[in-house]
Amino acid sequence: IRKIASGNLTGSARTILDANPMGHSCARACPVEDLCEGACVMNARDEKPINIARLQRHATDHALARNLKLFAPGQDTGKKVAIVGAGPAGLSCAQDLRRHGHAVTIFEAKPKPGGLNTYGIAEYKLKAPTALAEAQMILDLGVTLKTGVAIGRDISFDQLLKDFDAVFVAVGLGNTRSLGIPGEDLPGVVDALTFIETLKTHAPADVAVGRHVVVIGAGNTAIDAVTQAKRLGAETSTIVYRRGEADMPCYDYEYELAKKDGCAFRFHCTPLEIVGSVSRQPSAVSGLRVRTPAGEETIPCDMVIKALGQVPRTNLAIPKDHPRVFVGGDCASGGAEIVNAAADGKEAATKIHAMLHA
């Protein structure tokens, strides 16, 4: 903040990105009301907190727009590190390892880096080009990126351990949880992350959205999905949640944002069946049958989006307690914020560097 006040935006960006390599995306997509701004001492005085996110965005946008080279790779150590996953944790680890002088290769299954920043955060919060530009600043330190490569399919974990001195696994979580109810496989039923990824990789006009959309779940991804559906033109976009309003896992500010966008909320509704017929076109869905305190009813809809959270990864055989293998990000935490993943990446880089110089 002091450097911004003195007009030194480059210095401010360097300070921010030294502490948090994902400072660009955190300034846009993190729940600052519950994190940095929520911890601001001004709150204790019943005053508005400092607009930390806006200040951080101001400084990091300055660096991003000018493609500034804020850091340089360290002197070559001759050591090689493999990182599995080019999301926030993997990229943050890569930045610090390159600054230490280690060679870094990132293996990413998707076509582009960035992880959920690129593919899984609502477009109105964080646009894919911004996430990709943020990733590129780190790759420009001399990081080798191999996209379209899945560990276990294209290269074995054992091979990584043969070719590299250390491995950092930051693969995120797995697929969206299943509802386990009839009709879940009908056309017109999609998981929230797939819906958001489609929006972030296609023009809005090319993204299919129903006239009456129901989103099952009440986490932050569910809020992203219900809000995006409404902004894409859905006449009604409704959250259906089996518990009460006070039990919603989403952040309060996300909830308020969705209500301002005209999204509806149905609480104490347990999904029983997605009703429809495969003969219906283009969507086979005609409604969601739910159990409520007043009995069963069917909520009319032509699109159902599942936002039930993600399951842990089970398809990656990671050697347990291997001294050269480190794990971080959502695959270790079970799902957290961008800033938590970045912190995991930096911590892994510190431990890897210490091991390589032991």
C-alpha positions as CSV (number, residue, x, y, z in Angstrom):
1,I,0.0,0.0,0.0
2,R,2.9,2.3,0.8
3,K,4.4,1.7,-2.6
4,I,1.1,2.4,-4.4
5,A,0.7,5.6,-2.5
6,S,4.2,6.7,-3.7
7,G,3.3,5.8,-7.3
8,N,5.6,2.7,-7.3
9,L,3.1,0.3,-8.8
10,T,5.8,-2.0,-10.1
11,G,7.3,-2.3,-6.7
12,S,3.9,-2.9,-5.2
13,A,3.2,-5.7,-7.7
14,R,6.6,-7.3,-7.0
15,T,5.9,-7.3,-3.2
16,I,2.4,-8.8,-3.8
17,L,3.5,-11.5,-6.2
18,D,6.6,-12.4,-4.2
19,A,4.2,-13.3,-1.3
20,N,1.4,-14.7,-3.5
21,P,2.2,-15.7,-7.1
22,M,-1.6,-15.8,-7.7
23,G,-2.0,-12.2,-6.7
24,H,-3.8,-11.3,-10.0
25,S,-6.5,-13.9,-9.6
26,C,-6.9,-13.6,-5.8
27,A,-7.6,-9.9,-6.3
28,R,-10.6,-10.9,-8.5
29,A,-11.9,-14.2,-7.2
30,C,-11.0,-14.7,-3.6
31,P,-13.6,-14.0,-0.8
32,V,-11.7,-11.0,0.5
33,E,-14.6,-10.1,2.8
34,D,-13.8,-13.2,4.8
35,L,-10.1,-13.1,4.3
36,C,-7.8,-10.1,4.1
37,E,-10.5,-7.4,4.2
38,G,-12.3,-9.4,6.9
39,A,-9.2,-9.3,9.0
40,C,-8.5,-5.5,8.5
41,V,-8.1,-3.7,11.8
42,M,-10.5,-1.0,10.6
43,N,-13.4,-3.5,11.2
44,A,-12.6,-3.4,14.9
45,R,-13.3,0.4,14.8
46,D,-16.6,-0.1,13.1
47,E,-15.1,1.5,10.0
48,K,-15.0,0.2,6.4
49,P,-12.0,-2.0,5.8
50,I,-9.2,-0.9,3.4
51,N,-10.1,-2.0,-0.1
52,I,-7.2,-4.5,-0.2
53,A,-8.5,-6.4,-3.2
54,R,-9.0,-3.3,-5.4
55,L,-5.5,-2.0,-4.4
56,Q,-4.0,-5.4,-5.1
57,R,-5.7,-5.6,-8.5
58,H,-4.6,-2.1,-9.3
59,A,-0.9,-3.0,-8.8
60,T,-1.0,-6.4,-10.4
61,D,-3.0,-5.2,-13.4
62,H,-0.2,-2.7,-14.0
63,A,2.3,-5.5,-14.1
64,L,0.1,-7.8,-16.2
65,A,-0.8,-5.2,-18.8
66,R,2.8,-4.4,-19.4
67,N,4.1,-8.0,-19.1
68,L,6.7,-6.8,-16.6
69,K,9.5,-9.1,-15.7
70,L,9.4,-8.8,-11.9
71,F,11.5,-11.8,-11.1
72,A,14.4,-13.6,-12.6
73,P,15.4,-17.3,-12.5
74,G,18.2,-18.2,-10.1
75,Q,21.6,-19.6,-11.0
76,D,21.2,-23.1,-12.5
77,T,21.5,-25.8,-9.8
78,G,21.4,-28.8,-12.1
79,K,18.3,-30.1,-10.3
80,K,15.1,-31.0,-12.0
81,V,11.6,-30.9,-10.6
82,A,8.4,-32.2,-12.1
83,I,5.1,-30.6,-11.2
84,V,1.8,-32.4,-11.9
85,G,-0.9,-29.9,-12.5
86,A,-0.7,-26.3,-13.8
87,G,-3.2,-24.8,-11.5
88,P,-2.5,-22.2,-8.7
89,A,-0.6,-24.6,-6.5
90,G,1.6,-25.9,-9.3
91,L,2.3,-22.5,-10.8
92,S,3.1,-21.0,-7.4
93,C,5.6,-23.8,-6.7
94,A,7.1,-23.4,-10.2
95,Q,7.7,-19.6,-9.7
96,D,9.7,-20.1,-6.4
97,L,11.6,-23.2,-7.7
98,R,12.8,-21.3,-10.8
99,R,13.8,-18.3,-8.6
100,H,16.0,-20.9,-6.7
101,G,17.5,-22.0,-10.0
102,H,15.9,-25.4,-10.4
103,A,14.7,-26.7,-13.7
104,V,10.9,-27.1,-13.7
105,T,8.6,-29.1,-16.0
106,I,4.9,-28.9,-15.5
107,F,2.6,-31.7,-16.8
108,E,-1.0,-30.6,-17.4
109,A,-3.8,-32.7,-18.7
110,K,-5.8,-29.8,-20.0
111,P,-4.9,-27.9,-23.2
112,K,-4.0,-24.7,-21.3
113,P,-2.5,-23.9,-17.9
114,G,-4.3,-22.2,-15.0
115,G,-6.4,-25.0,-13.6
116,L,-9.7,-23.8,-12.1
117,N,-8.6,-20.2,-12.7
118,T,-8.8,-20.8,-16.4
119,Y,-11.6,-23.4,-16.5
120,G,-13.7,-23.3,-13.4
121,I,-14.3,-19.8,-12.0
122,A,-17.3,-17.9,-13.2
123,E,-16.5,-15.6,-16.2
124,Y,-17.8,-12.5,-14.4
125,K,-15.2,-13.0,-11.7
126,L,-12.1,-14.1,-13.6
127,K,-11.8,-14.2,-17.4
128,A,-9.7,-17.0,-19.0
129,P,-7.3,-14.6,-20.8
130,T,-6.5,-13.0,-17.4
131,A,-5.8,-16.4,-15.8
132,L,-3.6,-17.4,-18.8
133,A,-1.7,-14.1,-18.7
134,E,-1.0,-14.7,-15.0
135,A,0.2,-18.2,-15.7
136,Q,2.4,-16.9,-18.6
137,M,4.3,-14.5,-16.3
138,I,5.4,-17.6,-14.3
139,L,6.1,-19.7,-17.4
140,D,8.3,-16.9,-18.7
141,L,10.8,-17.6,-15.9
142,G,11.8,-20.6,-18.0
143,V,9.3,-23.2,-16.9
144,T,8.7,-26.0,-19.4
145,L,4.9,-26.7,-19.8
146,K,3.7,-30.0,-21.3
147,T,-0.1,-29.8,-21.9
148,G,-2.4,-32.7,-22.8
149,V,-0.3,-35.0,-20.7
150,A,-2.0,-37.1,-18.0
151,I,0.0,-39.0,-15.5
152,G,-0.8,-42.7,-15.6
153,R,-2.0,-42.4,-19.2
154,D,0.8,-40.7,-21.0
155,I,3.6,-41.1,-18.5
156,S,3.9,-43.2,-15.4
157,F,4.6,-41.8,-11.9
158,D,7.6,-44.2,-11.7
159,Q,9.0,-42.5,-14.8
160,L,8.7,-39.1,-13.2
161,L,10.7,-40.3,-10.3
162,K,13.4,-41.7,-12.6
163,D,13.6,-38.5,-14.7
164,F,13.3,-35.8,-11.9
165,D,14.9,-35.1,-8.5
166,A,11.5,-34.3,-7.0
167,V,7.8,-34.3,-7.9
168,F,5.1,-32.0,-6.7
169,V,1.6,-33.3,-7.2
170,A,-1.1,-30.5,-7.5
171,V,-3.8,-32.1,-9.6
172,G,-6.9,-30.6,-7.9
173,L,-10.0,-32.6,-7.2
174,G,-11.9,-35.1,-9.3
175,N,-15.3,-35.2,-10.9
176,T,-18.5,-33.7,-9.5
177,R,-20.3,-35.9,-7.0
178,S,-23.2,-37.9,-8.3
179,L,-26.8,-37.3,-7.2
180,G,-27.7,-41.0,-7.2
181,I,-31.3,-40.4,-8.3
182,P,-33.3,-41.5,-11.4
183,G,-32.9,-39.3,-14.5
184,E,-29.4,-38.1,-13.7
185,D,-28.2,-39.2,-17.1
186,L,-30.9,-37.4,-19.1
187,P,-29.7,-34.9,-21.8
188,G,-30.1,-31.5,-20.2
189,V,-28.3,-32.5,-16.9
190,V,-24.8,-31.2,-16.6
191,D,-22.3,-30.7,-13.8
192,A,-21.5,-27.1,-12.8
193,L,-17.8,-27.3,-13.6
194,T,-18.5,-28.5,-17.1
195,F,-21.1,-25.8,-17.6
196,I,-18.6,-23.1,-16.4
197,E,-15.8,-24.5,-18.5
198,T,-17.9,-24.5,-21.6
199,L,-18.8,-20.9,-21.0
200,K,-15.1,-20.0,-20.5
201,T,-14.0,-21.8,-23.6
202,H,-16.8,-20.7,-26.0
203,A,-18.5,-17.5,-27.0
204,P,-21.6,-16.9,-24.8
205,A,-23.9,-17.3,-27.8
206,D,-22.6,-20.8,-28.3
207,V,-23.3,-22.0,-24.7
208,A,-26.6,-23.8,-24.3
209,V,-28.7,-22.7,-21.4
210,G,-32.3,-23.6,-20.5
211,R,-35.2,-21.3,-20.1
212,H,-35.8,-22.6,-16.6
213,V,-32.6,-23.7,-14.9
214,V,-32.3,-25.5,-11.6
215,V,-29.0,-25.8,-9.8
216,I,-28.6,-28.5,-7.1
217,G,-26.3,-27.4,-4.3
218,A,-25.5,-24.3,-2.4
219,G,-21.7,-23.9,-2.4
220,N,-19.8,-21.2,-4.2
221,T,-19.6,-23.2,-7.4
222,A,-23.4,-23.6,-7.3
223,I,-23.7,-19.8,-6.9
224,D,-21.4,-19.3,-9.9
225,A,-23.5,-21.7,-12.0
226,V,-26.9,-20.2,-11.1
227,T,-25.7,-16.7,-11.7
228,Q,-24.0,-17.5,-15.0
229,A,-27.2,-19.2,-16.2
230,K,-29.3,-16.2,-15.3
231,R,-26.8,-13.9,-17.1
232,L,-26.8,-16.1,-20.1
233,G,-30.6,-15.5,-20.5
234,A,-32.4,-18.1,-18.5
235,E,-35.9,-16.8,-17.5
236,T,-35.6,-18.4,-14.1
237,S,-32.5,-19.7,-12.4
238,T,-33.1,-21.4,-9.1
239,I,-30.9,-23.0,-6.4
240,V,-32.4,-26.1,-4.9
241,Y,-30.9,-27.0,-1.5
242,R,-31.8,-29.8,0.9
243,R,-30.9,-27.8,4.0
244,G,-31.8,-24.3,5.2
245,E,-30.6,-20.9,4.3
246,A,-28.3,-20.7,7.3
247,D,-26.6,-24.0,6.3
248,M,-25.5,-22.8,2.9
249,P,-21.7,-23.4,2.5
250,C,-21.4,-20.5,0.0
251,Y,-20.1,-17.1,1.2
252,D,-22.6,-14.5,2.2
253,Y,-21.5,-12.0,-0.5
254,E,-21.9,-14.7,-3.2
255,Y,-25.4,-15.4,-2.0
256,E,-26.3,-11.7,-2.0
257,L,-24.8,-11.3,-5.5
258,A,-27.0,-14.1,-6.9
259,K,-30.1,-12.6,-5.3
260,K,-29.4,-9.3,-6.9
261,D,-29.1,-11.0,-10.3
262,G,-32.6,-12.3,-9.9
263,C,-31.8,-15.9,-8.9
264,A,-34.3,-17.8,-6.8
265,F,-33.7,-20.2,-3.8
266,R,-35.6,-23.2,-2.7
267,F,-34.6,-24.5,0.7
268,H,-35.4,-27.8,2.4
269,C,-35.9,-29.5,-1.0
270,T,-34.4,-32.9,-1.3
271,P,-34.0,-34.1,-5.0
272,L,-35.8,-37.4,-5.7
273,E,-35.8,-37.7,-9.4
274,I,-35.0,-35.7,-12.6
275,V,-38.2,-36.0,-14.6
276,G,-38.2,-36.1,-18.4
277,S,-38.2,-38.1,-21.6
278,V,-35.4,-38.7,-24.1
279,S,-38.0,-37.8,-26.9
280,R,-37.9,-34.2,-25.7
281,Q,-35.6,-31.9,-27.7
282,P,-33.2,-30.3,-27.3
283,S,-33.3,-31.1,-23.5
284,A,-34.9,-34.3,-22.2
285,V,-35.6,-32.6,-18.8
286,S,-39.0,-31.4,-17.8
287,G,-38.7,-31.1,-14.0
288,L,-37.1,-32.0,-10.8
289,R,-39.2,-34.0,-8.3
290,V,-38.3,-33.0,-4.7
291,R,-39.4,-33.8,-1.2
292,T,-40.2,-30.8,0.9
293,P,-41.6,-30.3,4.5
294,A,-45.1,-30.0,2.8
295,G,-44.7,-33.1,0.7
296,E,-43.5,-34.0,-2.7
297,E,-43.7,-31.6,-5.7
298,T,-42.1,-31.3,-9.1
299,I,-40.3,-28.1,-10.0
300,P,-40.6,-27.4,-13.7
301,C,-37.3,-26.9,-15.5
302,D,-35.6,-27.8,-18.7
303,M,-32.0,-27.8,-17.4
304,V,-30.5,-29.2,-14.2
305,I,-27.0,-28.3,-13.1
306,K,-25.3,-30.4,-10.5
307,A,-23.1,-28.6,-8.0
308,L,-22.5,-31.1,-5.3
309,G,-18.7,-30.7,-4.8
310,Q,-16.0,-32.8,-6.2
311,V,-14.7,-36.2,-5.2
312,P,-11.1,-36.9,-4.3
313,R,-8.7,-38.1,-7.0
314,T,-8.5,-41.9,-7.1
315,N,-6.9,-42.5,-10.5
316,L,-3.4,-41.3,-9.7
317,A,-1.2,-43.8,-7.9
318,I,1.1,-41.7,-5.7
319,P,3.8,-43.5,-3.8
320,K,3.0,-43.0,-0.1
321,D,5.6,-41.4,2.1
322,H,8.1,-41.1,-0.7
323,P,10.8,-38.6,0.3
324,R,10.9,-37.0,-3.1
325,V,7.1,-36.6,-3.6
326,F,5.2,-33.6,-2.3
327,V,1.5,-33.0,-2.5
328,G,-0.5,-29.7,-2.3
329,G,-3.5,-27.7,-3.5
330,D,-7.1,-29.0,-3.6
331,C,-6.0,-32.6,-3.9
332,A,-4.5,-32.3,-0.5
333,S,-6.9,-29.9,1.2
334,G,-10.1,-31.3,-0.2
335,G,-10.9,-27.9,-1.7
336,A,-10.0,-24.4,-0.6
337,E,-9.4,-20.9,-2.1
338,I,-6.9,-19.8,-4.7
339,V,-4.7,-18.2,-2.0
340,N,-4.6,-21.5,0.0
341,A,-3.4,-23.3,-3.1
342,A,-0.8,-20.7,-3.7
343,A,0.4,-21.0,-0.2
344,D,0.7,-24.8,-0.6
345,G,2.8,-24.3,-3.7
346,K,5.1,-21.9,-2.0
347,E,5.5,-24.2,1.0
348,A,6.2,-27.2,-1.3
349,A,8.9,-25.1,-3.1
350,T,10.6,-24.3,0.2
351,K,10.6,-28.0,1.2
352,I,11.8,-29.2,-2.2
353,H,14.6,-26.6,-2.3
354,A,15.7,-27.6,1.2
355,M,15.7,-31.3,0.3
356,L,17.7,-30.7,-2.9
357,H,20.3,-28.8,-1.0
358,A,20.5,-31.1,2.0
